[in-house]
Structures are given as C-alpha cells and as structure tokens.
Amino acid sequence: MGYNFSDDFLVKENSKFEIKKQSTSYKGKIDKDEAKELLETEKEKLRLLQEKLYADGSQSLLIVLQAMDAAGKDSLIEHVFGGVNPQGCEVKSFKTPSSKEYSHDFLWRQYQALPEKGKIGIFNRSHYESVLVCKVHPEYNLSEKVWTDLKQFDKKFWGNRYESIRNFEKHLANNGTKIIKIFLNVSKEEQKQRFLDRINEDDKNWKFSAGDVTERGFWNDYMKAYEEAINETSTDSAPWFVIPADQKWFSRVAAIQIIIDKLEEMNLQYPELAEKEKSALLESKVKLENE
C-alpha cells in the first residue's frame, strides 16, 4: 500500500491558510480496513525509528497536538505510540497553569517539559493555549499579573506572542529538537455526536464535562484563533499539519506517517564503536563462546 499523507496536510509558511476550506472528513484513496492494516505496519516502523533516535542521542522530536475537545488527541496518542518503548517517549498534558507557572512567562512551563536528546516528547495541548483559549477568553491572561487591563490585549499583544512562539520554536530547532505540530480538524457536528456518546455510554461518562458544552458556544471564535495561530507560526522549521479528524482511523494513520517522515529526515545513525571497543567486543564474544 503506497500511501503517504504528509504533503497533503502541510501548511506551508506564508500560505494564507483558511480553515473553512479544510475538510474535516476524509474521502480519498484508503478505506478503514486498509488504514488499520497500514497503521500496524507503520507502528513497527515507528518503533524502530524511535530506537534509532534513542541510540543516536544527538536530536529529539517534539510533537505538538492541538484540537477542539473530543477531536481524538488522547486516542491518537494511544494508538500511534502504543508500540514505542516508554523509556524513549514522554507525554505531557497542559491544563490550567498553577500559581507558580503564572509567576513565570507563558513559555516557562513548556521549557520544563521538553524532550531530552534521544527522546520523543508529545505535548497534549501546549504553549498554543496562550494564543487560543487565552485569545477567546482574554481575561485569563490577567492571572499572569503583568497584565491588568483587558484593553492591553490588542493586535500588538498577540503579535508579540506569535513572535515569541516563533522564536522559541526556532531556538529549539537550531539546537537539535525537531518539531511537528498537528491540528486535528474535527467538525462541530462530529464533536456534538462524540459529546452525546460520552453522555449516553456509561464507560465514557468520565470523559464528559459540562464546561465542554459551554466552550462549544465559542466555536467560531476558536476557529478564527486557530486560523490566525497556524498562519502566524507555521514555519519551515516548525510546520503545522491540519488533519481531517472526523474519522479517527484516518487521523491516526495520517499522523503516524507525518511523524515517521520527520524521523527519517533526521538522518539518525547508530553509534559506531571505536577500534578499541570493537576489539573488546570480539574478545568478549570469544570468551562467551568458549565457556
């Protein structure tokens, strides 16, 4: 099956991305059964590449996942990374900042969670909340204590935040952390159905929060915020990929291929032993064989 979806969903730098023109539903060259089969094949490929990343030890990979509620971030992490060695992969979820986090700049807590060299780091939500939920609800910014008036949150304020994010990501890329940013693009109709499933199915009740329905009322504001954030921060070194998310089986296989492509671009190498170490290796082999 010669499918590859990386180029299909890339938002190129300065491309004037429009979210309303992006389909949330996949209708194309692969069906559900083929996608499930392909996912299993790609998971093994990802496992081997992650092992190589760990052995190489000179670079890391940061995957940023953003989406509206119920778009499938958690299940994507589970199905895509289920076969990866947990020693080499870390997931960090970002919720409302603590008082300590509010006492620092808005990027501080992300610095604490960055993956070490040799590892994959996954941000389930991220520093982008500061230009998404905080843009839809600008009063949240007042908790940072630097800002005291809602009138301060003007075009210049948000422009500075986008610039800070671009600089932050460029700095990471220049120092060995490759970045992939994925927006799972779910429709408002599909979100409604998933919310109803969470209410109607007992084993999914725990996933539902009444606050999710409240935030749903700001749908158009969120779409506008996502569109602007993606346009302002999709760069060659830290690109955004916008994946249709109405079918979870498709978003998973598209995401894993994007991740695999990035790891293959990193030109990872297994360490090569020095001659002295090779000699010691051969001596050990002889000893073991002669036991």
WODAWO-V847619 format. One record per residue. RES is the residue in one letter. OMEGA is omega as a letter, one per 20 degrees, with the letter a starting at -180 (* if undefined). Layout:
# WODAWO-V847619
[[RES:OMEGA] [RES:OMEGA]]
This chain:
# WODAWO-V847619
[[M:a] [G:a] [Y:r] [N:a] [F:a] [S:a] [D:a] [D:a] [F:r] [L:r] [V:a] [K:r] [E:r] [N:a] [S:a] [K:r] [F:r] [E:a] [I:a] [K:r] [K:a] [Q:r] [S:r] [T:a] [S:a] [Y:r] [K:a] [G:a] [K:r] [I:r] [D:a] [K:a] [D:r] [E:a] [A:r] [K:r] [E:r] [L:a] [L:a] [E:r] [T:a] [E:r] [K:r] [E:r] [K:r] [L:r] [R:a] [L:r] [L:r] [Q:r] [E:r] [K:r] [L:a] [Y:a] [A:a] [D:r] [G:a] [S:a] [Q:r] [S:r] [L:r] [L:r] [I:r] [V:r] [L:r] [Q:r] [A:r] [M:r] [D:r] [A:r] [A:r] [G:a] [K:a] [D:a] [S:r] [L:r] [I:a] [E:a] [H:a] [V:a] [F:a] [G:a] [G:a] [V:r] [N:a] [P:r] [Q:a] [G:a] [C:a] [E:r] [V:r] [K:r] [S:a] [F:r] [K:r] [T:a] [P:r] [S:r] [S:r] [K:r] [E:r] [Y:a] [S:r] [H:r] [D:a] [F:r] [L:a] [W:a] [R:r] [Q:r] [Y:a] [Q:a] [A:a] [L:a] [P:r] [E:r] [K:a] [G:a] [K:r] [I:r] [G:r] [I:r] [F:r] [N:b] [R:a] [S:r] [H:r] [Y:r] [E:a] [S:r] [V:r] [L:a] [V:r] [C:r] [K:r] [V:r] [H:a] [P:r] [E:r] [Y:a] [N:a] [L:r] [S:r] [E:r] [K:r] [V:a] [W:a] [T:a] [D:a] [L:a] [K:r] [Q:a] [F:a] [D:a] [K:r] [K:r] [F:a] [W:r] [G:r] [N:r] [R:r] [Y:r] [E:r] [S:r] [I:r] [R:a] [N:r] [F:a] [E:r] [K:r] [H:r] [L:a] [A:r] [N:a] [N:r] [G:r] [T:r] [K:a] [I:r] [I:r] [K:a] [I:r] [F:r] [L:a] [N:a] [V:r] [S:r] [K:r] [E:r] [E:r] [Q:r] [K:a] [Q:r] [R:r] [F:r] [L:r] [D:r] [R:r] [I:a] [N:a] [E:a] [D:a] [D:r] [K:a] [N:a] [W:a] [K:a] [F:r] [S:r] [A:r] [G:r] [D:r] [V:r] [T:a] [E:r] [R:r] [G:r] [F:a] [W:a] [N:r] [D:r] [Y:r] [M:r] [K:r] [A:r] [Y:a] [E:a] [E:a] [A:a] [I:r] [N:a] [E:a] [T:r] [S:a] [T:r] [D:a] [S:r] [A:a] [P:r] [W:r] [F:a] [V:a] [I:r] [P:a] [A:r] [D:r] [Q:a] [K:a] [W:r] [F:a] [S:r] [R:a] [V:r] [A:a] [A:a] [I:r] [Q:r] [I:a] [I:r] [I:r] [D:r] [K:r] [L:r] [E:r] [E:a] [M:r] [N:a] [L:a] [Q:r] [Y:a] [P:r] [E:a] [L:r] [A:a] [E:r] [K:a] [E:r] [K:r] [S:r] [A:r] [L:r] [L:r] [E:r] [S:r] [K:a] [V:r] [K:a] [L:a] [E:a] [N:r] [E:*]]
